[in-house]
Amino acid sequence: MTTQASNLETEQFPPPGAPQGDVTKVAGQSPTKLAIGRFRKDRLSMISFTVVAIYLLIGIAAPFLVKFGVLDPTAFYQNLLDPNTGSLPKGPLGGISGSHWLGVEPGSGRDVLSRVLLGTTYSLAIALSATIIAIAMGTVLGIISGFSGGWVDATVGRAVDLTLSFPQTLMLLALSSMGVALVAKWVPGNESSDLPNGLYEILVLGLFGWPGIARIIRGQVLSIREREFVDAAVLIGAPRSRIYFKEILPNLWAPLLVTFTLTMPLYISAEAALSYLGVGIHPPTPTLGNVLRSSINYSQADFLFFFAPAFLIMIIVVSFNLLGDGIRDALDPKTAQ
């Protein structure tokens, strides 16, 4: 009886309905695959992902379209303007036609679609560069602060408080002339102020954007540093740099991914706000911010010219935020409950 019971315990039975003689294998899924599966089931997140992907493709493709002559954001079509109405576009809806799908700019006659699409590239470059700087600084300082503790943690914490206490917008406006001139000294051979202005905007956004990210990363590191693999690395005498970037950093990709998708729209809207205040890249080089600023004076006379960049900024910001929420819920299903 004992031998028969032992044989029954070790014998593998196929599940009901499976062909006799087949061995059923249960394939496990990694946490990444489970997160991707949850993300793909969320229709709103997939729509947001599609919109963001289209935005990125437009930003990458627009300079090439300008180079090959498909888009022409600097050409003036004065013949499409009516001098009797204060140089407003001829025809309805801002002069929309088969050649100008969003019409032309009042006063200059430049193609609105070309300027909006190329402006997407510059806005993306500014927001992406500033986001990378902010996340890099916040991640490094957050890891050092959370792992080291003691006076190092206190010093980084006071630096965070000090940075957040500055009136960023007022300082940016007050120091813009000096800052752009200082950046221009480090940019050899520039013939216009576009590059120094853009670099100044990137540096200001990035250098003032790291404190919140550092606090998030520090909170994550406080729990990660208690894990067994970190203790093992400390016991074998691994250098701090290896512990920071080989042991701790790979376990922070999920919060960093969510932080990235939430920081990008913040800087896209910040670029528009700074352009409205006269800081950043100036026309004729287009960005979404300065195109929107130019359209404000015509918000009633030519509503489409005002609506196009404003609507695009709104769609981009909302899509990035929804994408970040979707990624966060997919990585941590408990947050969606």
Secondary structure, 3 states (H helix, E strand, C coil): CHHHHHHHHHCCCCCCCCCCCCCCCCCCCCHHHHHHHHHHHCHHHHHHHHHHHHHHHHHHHHHHHHHCCCCCCCCCCHHHEEHHHCCEECCCCCCCCCCCCCCECCCCCCEHHHHHHHHHHHHHHHHHHHHHHHHHHHHHHHHHHHHHCHHHHHHHHHHHHHHHHCCHHHHHHHCHHHHHHHHHHCCCCCCCCHHHHHHHHHHHHHHHHHHHHHHHHHHHHHHHCCCHHHHHHHHCCCCHHHHHHHHHHHHHHHHHHHHHHHHHHHHHHHHHHHHHCCCCCCCCCCCHHHHHHHHHHHCCCCHHHHHHHHHHHHHHHHHHHHHHHHHHHHHCHHHHC
